Amino acid sequence: MHNQPLRNSVKIWLWTGLVMLFFQIIIGGITRLTGSGLSITKWEIVTGAVPPLNREQWDKAFNEYKATPQYQKINQGMTSGQFKWIYFWEYLHRLWARSMGFVFLIPLVYFWFRGYLTTKLKQDLIVVFILAGIVGAFGWIMVASGLVDRPWVNAYKLTLHLGLALLTMSYLWWTYLKTGKYLSSSDYVRHQKVAKNLLILISLQILLGGMMSGMKAALMYPSFPKMNQDWIDPIIFQASSWKLIHFVDYDRYAFLPALIQVLHRGTALLILFVFLQVMFKSFRLSLIRYIGFLLILQIVLGIFTLLNSIGSIPIFWGIAHQAVAILLLMAAIKWWYLSRIGRYRY
């Protein structure tokens, strides 16, 4: 007799987790664009939940930051007020992660011991927790990469951190979808291959976007449709560019940021081409219309982000671009789910 309230309570809990994960990734993006990720130099799970509360504690935190390459090479002369601003975003990013732990864990224990969860749902939730733990651990590995030599986090590690976060959210989204009852359509099933290809390409595109952000590649070519004066920077075609050192020390050479931007632009066009194959055939489906809207919006936001990346990456356009990318990924996952709906459900 408690089946209906149970199902609703579990779904609300899962949906709350999805919303919190979405905002955690957005806050992470703001942290990246404001250069805040290295402002807290220690990883303290318990004591780190409390920020500096007096002048002495703020001075200590600021002095620890002054010992980092980022301060010495980029932010030398930063005021205490400016430090508190970047500290705020990194602190919020970590605090939000801690809050998610409580929001996930406490209801999970309650639902688990009340017998509200099926065996399959328990297994999926365990996977979500493992992924979340890996994301948190790798977050510190990423931050630590910017506390030694480079004045910013390693772009590869940043992209992996982003990818793991989105994998966690995607798995939770897939879990949430399996708790519902959805009516599929023959159009979804008929275009299953397109749905799969689109999902793969969007996932790849987001990772390329992470590389773009980590390398600040947009600053090199704040123009569209050309890359400054060229359609494709000639450096891409030079045999001397394809050296291992250019992939490792990407911040010292122009080659890899140029290559990543070429791939990012090209993949966007490829995604649009793949989607147009089915858009007009299945436009009556609300999800297809929604994906089409997000896809066009995402391309426009990407162009505006590029055009405004003069001297620094614009926070508003960059975050809007990232937010729509997440929504587009979730929509693509739902399309893939609906194309195979008969195989998954609790």
N, C-alpha and C positions, 0 to 999 in steps of 0.2 A: 504493500500500500504506500510505501515511501519511495517507490521507484521514480515517479515523476519529479518530486522535489529534489531527489538525489541527482538525477540526470541534469537538471537545471543548475544546481549548485556546483557540480563538477565542471560544467561547461562555462559558467561564469568565472570560476577560478582559472580555468585554462585561458579564457579570453583576457582576463586581467593580466596574466603572465605575458601574453602576446603583446598587449599594449605597453607593458613596462619594458619588455625587450626592445620594442620599436623605439621608445624614447631613450633607452640606454644607448642604442646605436647612434641616434641623433645627437645626444649629448657628447658621445665619443667623437663625432664629426666636428662639433663645435670646439671641443678640446684640441683636436688636431689643427683646425684652421686658425685658432687663436694662439697656437704654439704653447699651450698650457700643459701638455702631457708630461713634461719633465720638471714641473714646478715642485712636485712632492718627490723627494729623492729616496724615500724609504717605503718599504712594503710592510705595514703594520696592520694586521687584520683586525685586532681588537682595539689597541690604543689609537690606531689611526682613524677610528670612527669619530674621535673628538678633535676638532680643529684647534689651532692656537687661540687661546682665550685672553692673553694679555700681551703687553708690549715685549716682555722678555721672550715669550714663546714665539712671537712673530719674528723677532730679530734672529732667533736661533734658526727658524725655518728658512729665513731669507739668506742667512750666512751659508747654510748648507747648499742652497741653490746657487749662490755665488761661486761655489767650487766646481760647478758643472761647466762643460764646454759650451753649452748653449748661452749661459750668461757671459762667459769670457769672450766668446767669438761673435755673439749677436746682440745680446741685451745688456752689455756693459753700460753702467750709468742708470739703469732702471731704478725708478723710485719705489719706495715701499708700497705706495698705493697701486702702482702698476703690477707689482708682484702679487699683491692680494687679489687683483683681478684674474690673473692667470691661475693662481692657486685655487680660486673659487671654482673654476670649471673642472679642474682635475679632481678636486675634493668632491664636487657634486657627482662626477662620473663614478668615483669609488663608492660614495655613499648610496647612490642609486643601486649599484650592484649589490651592496650589503642588504638594502631594503628588499630587493628581489629575492634574496636568499630566504628571508623571513616569510615573505608573501607566498613563496613556493612551499617551504618546508612545513610550516605550522598546519596549513590545510591538508597537505599531503599525509601527515601523521594522523590527523583526525579522520580523513576519508579512508585511509588504509585500514585503521583498526575498527572503524565502524562497518567495514565490509562494503563500502560504496564503490570500490574499484574492481573491475574485472582483471583477470590474470594478464591478458594482453595489454590492457591499459597500464597496469603496474610496470610491465616490462618496458613499455615505451617511455614512461615517466622516469624510470631509472636511467635510460639512455639520455634523456634530456638533462638530468642532473649531472651525469658524467661529462657531457658536452659542456655544460655551464662551468663546471670545475676546470676543465681544460682551457676554456676561454679566459677565465680569471687568472690562471697560472701563466698562460702565455701573454696576458696583458702586462705582467711584471717583466717577463723576458723581453718584451718589446720596449718597455720604458728603459730597462737597464741598458739596451743597445745604444741609447742616446746619452748615457751618463759617463762614457769613457772617452771616446775620440770625436765622434760626430756630434754636432750641436743640435741634432734632431734624431728622431727614431729611425731605425732602418726601414726602408720602404718595403722590402720583402717581408719583414716581420709584421709591419703594419698591415699589409695586405692579408697575410695569413690570419692575423688577429681578427680582422674584419670578416674574412671568409668563415672562420670558425663561429663567430657571433651569428652570422646569417645562417649558417648550417644549423645552429641550435634553434634559432627562431623558425626556420623552415621545418625542422623535425617536430617542433611543438605545434606549428600550424597544421602539419599533416595529421598529427595526433588529434587536434581539435576537429579537423574535418571528419575523421573517422567516428566521432561521437554524434554526428548529426545525421539527418535524413535528407538527402538531396535527390532531386529528380534530374537525371541526366538527359541527354538528347543524342539522337543518332548522329548529329553533326559533330558533337564532341568525339564520339567514338570513331567516326569516319576520318577525322583529322588528327588522330592520335599521334601519328608520326610527326606532324607539324608541331603539335603541342610539345612533344619531347624535344625536338630540335630547338624550338623557341626557348624552352626552359634552359637547355644547355648553353645557348648563346647568351641569354640574359645573365646567367651565372658567371660566364666568362667575362662579359662586359663589366659587371660590377667589380670583379677582381682587377680588371684593367683600370677601372676608375680608382680603385685603391692605390694602384701603382702610380697613377696620375697624381693623386693627392700626396702620396709619400715622396715623390720626386719633385713636386711642384712644377710639373711639366707644362701646365697651362701658361705659366709666366713666360715661357720661351716663345709661344706662338699665340698671342692674344688676338687672333684674327680668324675669320671664317668667310667663305669656304676655303681660302688658301691658308697655308702655313707661312704667314708673312708674305713674301713675294712668290713663293713656290707652291704648287699643288702638293708636292711631297718634297720635303727637305732632301737635297742631293746627298747629304751625309749618309742617308740610308743605303745608297747604292755604291758607296765607296768600300772596296774590299778591306781597306785598312781599319775600317770602323768595327768590323766584326771580330773583336778581340775579347778574350775573357776579362781582361782588366777593365774594359768599358762596361761590362755587366756587373762587376764587383764594385768598382769605384765610380758608380754612375753619377755621383754629385760633382765629379771633377771633369767629366766629359759630356759633350752635348748629344752623343749618339743615342743612348738608351732612352732618355726622355723624349727624343724625337721619334724613336721607334714606337714607344708606348702610345704616343699621341696618334700616330698613323694607325695603329691597330685599334685604338679606341674609336676613332672616327670611322674606320672601315667596318668594324663590327656593328656599329649603330646602323649603318646603311644595310648591312646584311640582315640584321634583325627586322628592319622595316620591310625588306624584300620578302623574307620568309612569311611575315604576318600578312602581307598583301595577297599572298597566294590564296588565303581562305577568308579574308575579311569580308569581301563582297558576297561570298557564297553563304556565309553564316552570320551576317550582320544583324539578323533578327534576334540573335541571342544576346542577352544583356551583358554577359561576361565578356563576350567578344567585343562589344561596343566599348565596354569599360577598359579593356586592354588597349584597344585602338586609341582611346582618348589619352590614357596614361603614356602610351608610346610617343604620340605627337608632343604631348606636354614635356616629356623627358628630353626629347631632342631639342625643343625650344629652350628649355632651361639649361641644357648643356651648352648651347650656342651663346646664351646670355652670360653664362659663367665664364666662357672663354673670352668674350669681348670685354668683360669687365676685369679680367685678370691682368691688370697693368700695375706692376709693383708688388701687389699682394693678391691673394685669392679672395674674392668677395664672399663674406661669410653668408649673407642671405641667399645668394644664388647657389653657392656651393652646397649649403644644407638643404635647400629646396630640391636641388638636383639629386642629392642622396636619398631624401625622404621618398620621392617619387620612384626612385630605383627600387627601394624596398617594397613599396606597394605593387609595383610591376612584377617583381619576383613572386610575391605572394599570389597575385592573380594568375601568373603562369603556372604555379604549383597547383592551384585549384583547377585550372583547365586540365592539367595532366591527371589530377585525381578523378575528375568527372569523366575522363575518357576511359578510365579503368575502374569505375565505381563498383562494379560487381565483384572485384577481387579484395576490396578493403572495407571493413566496417567492424565495429566492436559488437 
